[in-house]
Amino acid sequence: MLTRETFCKLAEEGRIKLYPKMSKLNNVFGICYKSSSDKQKMVECTVEPYTIFKIKEGYKVVLKAIDENYGSESYYVSDLVSLVNEGRIKAIIH
């Protein structure tokens, strides 16, 4: 079972990849958006700091898709760890 502290340590060291289900970004006249009715796919993401917060603070992070067509999504670390532990987001630790 992954803990918040362990997640933050792995993320800071770049040793964890996450695979949430994400929708492709739709682009209309330079404005990108996602719709809840769009088809979702498991996408490889890196863990990035959220604005002014450092990953080690354990508050909030951004999952940035490797494929730029999927954009990024922000999560509270505690919620993200719960989703990983429930099996709703796949995690691979290196």
C-alpha positions in Angstrom: 0.0 0.0 0.0 1.4 3.4 -1.1 1.6 6.1 1.5 1.7 9.9 0.9 5.2 10.1 2.2 6.4 7.2 0.0 4.7 8.7 -3.1 6.3 12.1 -2.6 9.7 10.6 -2.2 9.3 8.4 -5.3 7.9 11.4 -7.3 10.7 13.7 -6.3 13.3 11.1 -7.4 11.4 10.5 -10.7 10.9 6.8 -9.8 7.2 6.6 -10.3 5.1 6.7 -13.5 1.3 7.0 -13.3 -1.3 6.0 -15.8 -4.6 7.7 -15.2 -7.5 7.6 -17.6 -7.6 10.9 -19.6 -9.4 12.3 -22.6 -7.7 14.0 -25.5 -7.8 17.7 -25.6 -10.2 19.2 -28.1 -8.9 22.4 -29.9 -11.4 24.9 -31.3 -9.9 28.2 -32.5 -6.8 27.8 -30.2 -8.9 27.1 -27.1 -8.4 23.6 -25.7 -11.0 21.8 -23.6 -12.0 18.3 -22.5 -15.5 16.9 -22.3 -16.9 14.3 -19.9 -18.4 12.5 -22.9 -15.0 12.1 -24.6 -13.5 8.6 -24.8 -10.8 8.0 -22.1 -7.6 6.1 -22.3 -4.8 5.2 -19.9 -2.0 7.6 -20.5 1.5 7.6 -19.2 2.2 10.7 -17.0 5.0 12.3 -15.2 4.5 13.9 -11.8 5.2 17.6 -11.7 5.0 20.2 -8.9 1.8 22.2 -8.7 2.5 26.0 -9.1 4.3 27.2 -5.9 4.1 23.9 -4.0 7.0 21.4 -4.0 6.2 17.7 -4.4 7.8 17.0 -1.0 5.2 19.2 0.7 2.6 16.6 -0.2 -0.1 19.0 -1.0 -0.9 19.0 -4.7 0.8 17.8 -7.9 0.2 17.8 -11.6 0.1 14.7 -13.8 1.5 15.7 -17.1 0.8 13.4 -20.0 3.8 12.3 -22.1 1.6 12.6 -25.1 0.9 16.4 -25.3 -2.5 15.7 -26.9 -3.8 14.7 -23.4 -2.6 17.8 -21.5 -2.4 17.6 -17.7 -4.6 17.2 -14.6 -3.9 18.4 -11.0 -4.6 16.2 -7.9 -4.4 16.6 -4.2 -1.7 14.1 -3.2 -3.9 12.4 -0.6 -6.6 11.9 -3.3 -4.1 10.6 -5.8 -2.6 8.1 -3.4 -6.1 6.8 -2.6 -6.8 6.4 -6.3 -3.6 4.5 -6.8 -4.3 2.2 -3.8 -7.9 1.6 -5.1 -6.4 0.5 -8.5 -8.1 3.4 -10.3 -4.8 4.8 -11.4 -2.0 2.4 -12.4 1.4 3.1 -10.9 4.8 1.7 -12.0 7.7 2.2 -9.6 11.2 2.1 -11.1 
